[in-house]
Amino acid sequence: MRAAGRPTIAAFWCVGDDTDHDEVSSSSWPLENGAVRRVRDEVPAEGRRIGGLEVARMLPSRAQLGADWPDSRGGPEALDDDLRRLGNGGWSGFLRAALLHLASGEPLLFVDGNDPAVIEASQPLLRRFAPERRALASEIESVARGWSAPGASPPLSGEEALRSLYLLAGSGRSILDPDTQPPRGGTLLPNVVLRPALQEHLLPVARVVCGGAEIAYRSLLGPVYARAGMESAPLMPRFAATFFPPAWSSGAKAPDPRLALEDPAGALDRWAWEGLEPGLAERVRDLRETTRGRLDDLRGSLAPIDASLVQTIESVGAKIDFQVGRLEEALHAKARLLLRRSHPGLADLREFLIPRGKPQERSFTLWTPFLWEGPEAAVQLREAVAAWFDRGERGHALLALNDRGASS
């Protein structure tokens, strides 16, 4: 957009006014051996808005990160700088400092939904929706009934529209009853139904960069924009990626990473099998087929002698199948063992690629690539993102981490 002559700046909207502590209270990072460490803020948030929680709550996790990565060339030290600079500031402030650090001088506008100035500027639009929530809920319910994603439920319903406004209450918030108007002097906060329109009401938004889930629920918000008297900004799929551990690209010929993402265990099995002596697996399979063929040849000669001999041949064949199968299983197990001995970082590949069965972005700390690669990971990530969009790619990028200071 800048190249086209349009002054543009990236903006990040932090939902610091949310109170769903469980959604953000845990994180994880890989250890150098490929295993995954999980940490959690165990202190109850007690309904407080997340953005205002004390940064000091992060210190136990930071101590664990330092213990796990004592010699890392990037990440923890920069994180320490941010912690020192913020003192006992809130989580929103920490995220702001972290993102500005990673932006490395690129202009970035950080907007916190928990900021008093943002909350104050939001009041006129939010109050406009207070008497319209039931009508809005009916309209969104009607749109949701036309949702046609195969095998999926609509990402929003009229219920979210009924509960679309909160009342500021000390350090927390409370749902405003759908049949209750906000008290004079009361301060309102939005939920997911009203927040997109509020963002575009407060800022001149040219494009909204968001993930698949956000694109899905925003597709149902036409009634909100219509009632706000505005058009929604075009949606742009954001860059998404999965990191593979350094062991994946350590020199051995790895299978297609897309297969590994779909079935990590199956990909490792295939990799292990293909790492055996060329032709060995085929020779074992040939053993079964050759032996079976010779038994079949004998069947025709033995049948005229006695029918029981045919039964004996079939019994011998079944036992051979079973024993050759055991040999194949044992060979496969040894192949997996040899692969993991030569690439120990692959032992926890499934948990690395899909931690707790979720995408890495839902679990791994954003410091993950810096732990191995140091500060230059920021440059490499920016280059990967630029190349991805220059090629017109859509979908998911697969990036291999490298502990020698370069990524692919």
C-alpha positions in Angstrom: 0.0 0.0 0.0 2.9 2.3 0.7 4.4 1.4 -2.7 1.1 2.6 -4.2 1.6 6.0 -2.6 -0.9 5.5 0.3 0.5 6.5 3.8 -0.1 3.3 5.8 0.8 2.1 9.3 0.2 -1.3 10.8 -2.0 -1.3 13.9 -2.4 -4.1 16.5 -5.5 -4.1 18.6 -4.9 -5.7 22.0 -8.1 -6.9 23.7 -6.8 -6.0 27.1 -10.4 -5.4 28.3 -11.2 -9.1 28.1 -11.5 -11.1 31.4 -11.1 -14.7 30.0 -7.9 -15.4 32.0 -7.9 -19.1 31.1 -7.5 -18.2 27.4 -4.2 -16.4 27.9 -2.9 -17.8 31.2 -0.7 -20.5 29.7 2.1 -20.7 27.2 4.8 -23.1 26.1 8.1 -23.3 24.3 10.4 -26.0 23.0 13.4 -27.2 24.8 16.7 -27.7 22.9 16.0 -31.4 22.7 12.6 -30.8 21.0 10.5 -31.5 24.0 7.9 -28.9 25.0 7.8 -27.0 28.3 4.4 -25.7 29.4 4.0 -22.9 31.9 0.9 -21.3 33.5 0.0 -18.3 35.5 -1.6 -20.2 38.4 -2.8 -17.1 40.3 -6.6 -16.6 39.9 -7.4 -13.5 37.9 -10.7 -13.2 39.8 -12.5 -11.5 36.9 -10.0 -8.8 36.4 -9.4 -7.4 32.9 -6.4 -9.1 31.5 -4.6 -6.0 30.2 -4.2 -4.7 33.8 -2.7 -7.8 35.4 0.7 -7.2 36.8 3.8 -8.1 34.8 5.3 -9.6 38.0 3.0 -12.6 37.5 5.2 -13.5 34.5 8.4 -13.7 36.5 8.2 -17.5 37.4 7.7 -18.3 33.7 10.6 -16.1 32.8 12.8 -17.8 35.4 11.9 -21.2 33.8 12.7 -19.9 30.3 16.1 -18.8 31.5 16.8 -22.2 33.1 15.7 -24.0 29.9 17.7 -21.7 27.6 20.7 -20.4 29.6 22.9 -19.8 26.5 20.3 -18.6 24.1 21.5 -15.8 21.8 18.1 -14.1 21.6 14.8 -13.8 23.3 15.1 -14.0 27.0 17.5 -11.1 27.3 15.3 -8.8 25.3 12.3 -10.0 27.3 14.3 -9.0 30.5 14.8 -5.6 29.1 11.0 -5.2 28.6 10.3 -6.5 32.1 12.7 -4.0 33.6 11.4 -1.1 31.5 7.8 -1.8 32.5 8.4 -2.5 36.1 5.0 -3.6 37.5 3.0 -2.4 34.5 0.2 -4.4 33.0 0.2 -7.3 30.5 -1.0 -5.0 27.7 2.0 -2.8 28.3 4.3 -5.8 28.2 2.8 -7.0 24.9 3.2 -3.5 23.5 6.9 -3.3 24.5 7.5 -6.8 23.1 5.9 -6.1 19.7 7.7 -2.8 19.3 10.9 -4.5 20.1 10.2 -7.2 17.5 9.1 -4.6 14.9 12.8 -3.3 14.9 11.9 0.3 14.0 9.0 -0.5 11.7 6.2 1.9 12.7 3.5 0.1 14.7 0.4 1.5 16.3 -0.6 -0.5 19.4 -4.2 0.1 20.5 -5.3 -1.4 23.8 -9.0 -1.9 24.4 -8.3 -1.4 28.1 -6.8 2.0 27.7 -8.9 4.7 29.3 -8.6 7.0 26.3 -9.8 4.2 24.0 -12.7 3.3 26.3 -13.8 6.9 26.5 -13.7 7.3 22.7 -15.8 4.1 22.3 -18.7 5.3 24.4 -20.8 7.1 21.8 -20.9 4.1 19.4 -21.5 1.6 22.1 -24.3 3.5 23.7 -26.0 3.7 20.2 -26.2 -0.1 20.2 -27.5 -0.4 23.8 -31.3 -0.3 22.8 -30.7 -2.3 19.6 -29.3 -5.5 21.0 -32.4 -7.6 20.6 -33.1 -6.5 17.1 -29.4 -7.0 16.3 -29.5 -10.5 17.8 -32.4 -11.4 15.5 -30.6 -10.1 12.4 -27.4 -12.0 13.2 -29.4 -15.1 14.0 -31.0 -14.8 10.5 -27.6 -14.5 8.9 -26.2 -17.4 10.9 -29.0 -19.7 9.6 -27.6 -19.2 6.1 -24.1 -20.3 7.3 -23.0 -23.0 4.9 -19.6 -24.1 6.0 -19.7 -28.0 5.7 -19.6 -29.8 9.0 -19.3 -26.6 11.0 -21.6 -24.6 13.2 -21.9 -20.8 12.7 -19.1 -19.1 14.6 -21.6 -16.6 16.1 -25.3 -16.6 17.1 -27.8 -14.1 18.3 -26.8 -15.0 21.9 -23.5 -13.2 21.5 -25.3 -10.2 20.2 -27.6 -10.1 23.2 -24.5 -10.1 25.4 -22.6 -7.7 23.3 -22.1 -5.0 25.9 -20.4 -5.0 29.3 -20.3 -2.5 32.1 -17.0 -1.5 33.5 -16.8 -2.5 37.1 -13.6 -1.7 39.0 -10.8 -3.8 37.6 -13.3 -6.2 35.9 -16.5 -6.0 33.9 -20.0 -7.4 34.0 -22.5 -8.3 31.3 -25.2 -5.7 30.7 -28.6 -7.4 30.7 -30.0 -7.3 27.2 -33.2 -5.6 28.5 -31.4 -3.1 30.7 -30.1 0.3 29.5 -26.7 1.4 30.7 -26.9 3.7 33.8 -26.1 7.3 33.3 -22.3 7.7 33.8 -21.8 3.9 33.3 -18.9 2.9 31.1 -19.4 0.3 28.4 -17.1 -2.3 26.9 -17.8 -4.3 23.7 -17.7 -8.1 23.1 -16.6 -9.8 19.9 -19.8 -8.8 18.1 -19.3 -5.0 18.4 -15.5 -4.8 18.6 -14.7 -5.1 14.9 -17.0 -2.2 14.0 -15.7 -0.2 16.9 -12.1 -0.6 15.7 -13.0 0.7 12.3 -15.1 3.5 13.8 -12.1 4.7 15.8 -9.4 4.3 13.1 -9.2 4.7 9.3 -8.9 1.0 8.5 -7.8 0.1 5.0 -7.4 -3.7 5.5 -8.1 -6.0 8.4 -5.5 -8.7 8.7 -6.9 -11.7 10.5 -6.9 -15.5 10.8 -9.5 -18.0 9.5 -11.6 -18.1 12.7 -11.8 -14.3 12.7 -12.7 -14.1 9.0 -15.5 -16.7 9.7 -17.2 -14.7 12.5 -16.7 -11.3 10.8 -18.6 -12.7 7.8 -21.7 -12.7 10.0 -21.4 -9.1 11.2 -23.1 -7.3 8.3 -26.0 -6.2 10.5 -23.6 -4.5 12.9 -22.0 -2.5 10.2 -25.4 -1.6 8.7 -26.7 -0.3 12.0 -23.4 1.6 12.5 -23.9 3.2 9.1 -20.5 2.1 7.8 -19.0 -0.5 5.4 -16.6 -3.1 6.8 -13.0 -3.0 5.7 -11.8 -5.8 3.3 -10.4 -8.8 5.1 -6.9 -10.0 4.4 -5.7 -13.5 5.5 -2.7 -13.2 7.8 0.5 -15.1 7.4 0.4 -18.4 9.4 3.2 -20.9 9.8 4.3 -23.9 11.7 7.9 -24.2 12.8 9.8 -27.5 12.4 12.6 -28.3 14.9 16.2 -28.0 13.8 16.4 -31.9 13.8 14.0 -31.9 10.9 16.6 -30.1 8.6 19.8 -31.5 10.1 21.0 -33.2 6.9 19.0 -36.4 6.6 16.4 -36.6 3.9 13.1 -35.8 5.6 9.7 -36.6 4.1 7.2 -34.0 2.9 6.6 -31.7 5.9 2.9 -31.4 4.9 2.6 -35.1 5.7 4.3 -34.6 9.0 1.9 -31.8 10.0 -1.1 -34.1 9.2 0.4 -37.2 10.7 3.7 -36.7 12.6 4.0 -40.4 13.7 3.3 -41.7 10.2 5.8 -39.3 8.7 8.5 -40.5 11.1 7.7 -44.1 10.4 8.1 -43.5 6.7 11.3 -41.6 7.2 12.7 -44.4 9.4 11.7 -47.1 6.9 13.3 -45.2 4.0 16.5 -44.7 6.0 17.2 -48.5 6.0 19.7 -50.1 3.7 18.3 -49.6 0.1 16.1 -52.5 -0.8 16.0 -54.1 2.6 12.3 -53.5 3.2 11.5 -54.9 -0.3 13.6 -58.0 0.4 11.6 -58.7 3.5 8.3 -58.3 1.6 9.7 -60.5 -1.2 10.4 -63.2 1.4 6.7 -63.5 2.2 5.6 -63.5 -1.5 8.3 -65.9 -2.6 7.5 -68.4 0.2 3.8 -68.1 -0.5 4.4 -68.8 -4.2 6.3 -71.9 -3.5 3.7 -73.2 -1.1 1.0 -72.6 -3.7 3.1 -74.6 -6.2 3.2 -77.5 -3.7 -0.6 -77.3 -3.1 -1.4 -78.7 -6.5 1.0 -81.6 -6.1 -0.1 -82.5 -2.5 -3.9 -82.3 -3.1 -4.2 -85.6 -5.0 -2.3 -87.4 -2.2 -4.5 -86.3 0.7 -6.7 -83.3 1.5 -5.2 -82.9 4.9 -1.9 -82.0 3.3 -3.6 -78.9 1.7 -4.8 -77.9 5.2 -1.2 -78.3 6.4 0.1 -76.1 3.6 -2.5 -73.4 4.5 -1.4 -73.6 8.1 2.2 -73.3 7.2 1.4 -70.3 5.0 -0.5 -68.6 7.8 2.4 -69.1 10.2 4.9 -67.8 7.7 2.7 -64.7 7.2 2.6 -64.2 10.9 6.3 -64.6 11.5 7.3 -62.4 8.5 4.9 -59.8 9.9 6.7 -60.0 13.2 10.0 -59.6 11.4 8.7 -56.5 9.6 7.4 -55.0 12.9 10.7 -55.6 14.6 12.6 -54.2 11.6 10.4 -51.1 11.7 10.8 -50.6 15.4 14.6 -50.8 15.0 14.4 -48.3 12.2 12.5 -45.9 14.4 15.0 -46.4 17.1 18.0 -45.7 14.8 16.2 -42.6 13.4 15.7 -41.2 16.9 19.2 -42.0 18.0 20.6 -40.1 15.1 18.0 -37.3 15.4 17.0 -37.2 19.1 15.1 -33.9 18.6 12.5 -35.8 16.6 11.3 -37.8 19.6 8.7 -35.2 20.5 7.8 -34.2 17.0 4.1 -34.5 17.4 3.9 -32.3 20.5 6.3 -29.8 18.8 4.2 -29.5 15.7 0.8 -29.7 17.3 1.2 -28.8 21.0 -1.8 -30.2 22.9 -3.5 -30.9 19.6 -3.6 -27.2 18.7 -1.7 -25.0 16.2 1.6 -23.7 17.6 0.3 -20.1 17.5 -2.2 -21.1 20.2 0.5 -22.4 22.5 4.1 -21.4 21.7 5.5 -18.1 23.0 6.4 -15.7 20.2 10.0 -16.0 21.3 10.3 -19.5 20.0 12.3 -18.8 16.8 14.6 -16.5 18.7 15.6 -19.1 21.2 17.5 -21.1 18.5 18.4 -18.4 16.0 18.9 -15.3 18.0 17.8 -11.7 17.0 18.3 -12.3 13.2 15.2 -14.5 13.3 13.2 -11.3 13.1 14.8 -10.4 9.7 14.3 -14.0 8.5 10.7 -14.0 9.5 10.0 -10.7 7.8 11.6 -12.1 4.6 9.6 -15.3 4.8 6.3 -13.3 5.2 7.2 -11.0 2.3 8.2 -13.9 0.0 5.0 -15.8 0.9 2.7 -12.9 -0.1 4.9 -12.0 -3.2 4.2 -15.5 -4.5 0.5 -15.0 -3.9 0.4 -17.9 -1.4 -2.6 -18.8 0.7 -2.9 -21.3 3.5 -0.1 -22.3 5.8 3.7 -21.8 5.6 6.1 -24.5 6.9 9.4 -23.1 8.3 12.4 -25.1 9.5 14.3 -23.7 12.5 18.0 -24.0 12.4 20.4 -23.8 15.3 23.2 -22.6 13.2 21.7 -19.1 12.9 19.7 -19.5 9.7 16.2 -20.6 8.8 14.7 -22.2 5.7 
